Amino acid sequence: MSMVLVIDDQESILSLFSYVLQDAGFQPLIAHNGIEALELVKSKKPDFMIVDFSMPEMNGWDFIKELNKISLRNPELKAIPYIVMTGEDFMSQSREFRFEEDRNFKRYFVKMTDPQEIIEYISKQIKK
C-alpha cells in the first residue's frame, strides 16, 4: 500500500485527506508542520507528499529545502514527488521560491480543489 504524507496545519484538511486517501487505498501519514514531516519522511519514506505552504514552526518551502539537504546524505529520500496545496497566491510564491526548479515538484492545487481530483492526480503519478 502506497503511503502519502499530508502536511498541513489545519486539522480539518488533515482529517479530510486522511479519509479520502484511505478510501482510495492509500496509507495516509499526517504531519502538522514541516518539523513533524521531516521525522516522518526519515522513518517512513512516503511514496508521495501533499505539502501546505503556510504553516507555523516550519513552512512548506522550508520543509522542502531541508528535505533536499537531507536527501544529499540519504539518497533514498531524494525522489519523493510532491504537490503543493495552498490557499495563497501560488504564482507569486512560485516565482519567489522557484518550485519549478525542483524535479520532485509536480503541481500545485488551491485548497478549494475537490479532494477527489487531487487523489486522482496522485494515483496517476504513483502508477507511473
Long-range contacts (C-beta under 8 A, 24 or more apart in sequence): 1-25, 1-26, 1-27, 2-26, 2-27, 2-47, 2-48, 2-126, 3-27, 3-28, 3-29, 3-44, 3-45, 3-46, 3-47, 3-48, 4-28, 4-29, 4-46, 4-47, 4-48, 4-49, 4-50, 4-122, 5-29, 5-30, 5-31, 5-37, 5-40, 5-41, 5-44, 5-46, 5-48, 5-49, 5-50, 6-30, 6-31, 6-49, 6-50, 7-31, 7-32, 7-33, 7-34, 7-36, 7-37, 7-49, 7-50, 7-51, 7-52, 7-55, 7-60, 7-63, 8-32, 8-50, 8-52, 8-55, 8-85, 9-33, 9-52, 9-54, 9-55, 9-56, 10-52, 13-52, 13-85, 13-111, 16-115, 17-50, 17-115, 17-118, 20-115, 20-116, 20-119, 21-119, 24-119, 24-123, 26-119, 26-122, 33-57, 33-58, 33-63, 34-58, 34-59, 34-60, 34-62, 34-63, 34-66, 37-63, 38-63, 38-66, 38-67, 38-70, 41-67, 41-70, 41-77, 41-80, 42-70, 42-74, 42-77, 45-76, 45-77, 45-80, 46-80, 47-80, 47-126, 48-80, 48-81, 48-82, 48-83, 48-122, 48-125, 48-126, 49-80, 49-81, 49-82, 49-83, 50-82, 50-83, 50-85, 50-118, 50-122, 51-82, 51-83, 51-84, 51-85, 52-84, 52-85, 52-86, 53-84, 53-85, 53-86, 53-88, 53-90, 53-93, 54-86, 54-87, 54-88, 60-84, 60-86, 61-93, 61-97, 64-102, 64-105, 68-102, 79-104, 80-104, 81-105, 81-106, 81-125, 82-106, 83-107, 83-108, 83-109, 83-118, 83-121, 83-122, 84-108, 84-109, 85-109, 85-110, 85-111, 85-113, 85-118, 86-110, 86-111, 87-111, 87-112
